Amino acid sequence: MDFVDENFVVPLTTFAKNSRQLVQKCTAPDYQEFVNVGGTTVFGFLLMGFIGFFIKLIFIPINNVIMGS
């Protein structure tokens, strides 16, 4: 029975204890933090979209020259 306790029960109880402590320490973001995270996310999406757009804009003519269309 010692093998079962050492390999299964102890890790599960440790994980449960650590998970409970983590959830207790977590707090919901206030309005200002939520707005900051949302703005940063929107900025990241826009930046990646513009980068992809300009890369596509540059490589379409290059591809047409190479393929001979």
C-alpha positions, 0 to 999 in steps of 0.5 A: 500500500506504501507504493500506491500512496507514494506514486499516486495519492501524494502527488494528487493531494499535492497538486490539489493543495497547490491548485487551491492556493493558486485559485485563492490568490487569483483576483479578477482584473479591475476596469483599468487593467482590463482596458489595458489588456484589451487595448494591447491585444487589439494593437497586436492584432492590427500590427500583425495584420498590417505586417501580413498585408504589406508582406503580401503586397510586396510578394505578389508582384515578385511572384508574378515576375517569377512565375511569368503571369 
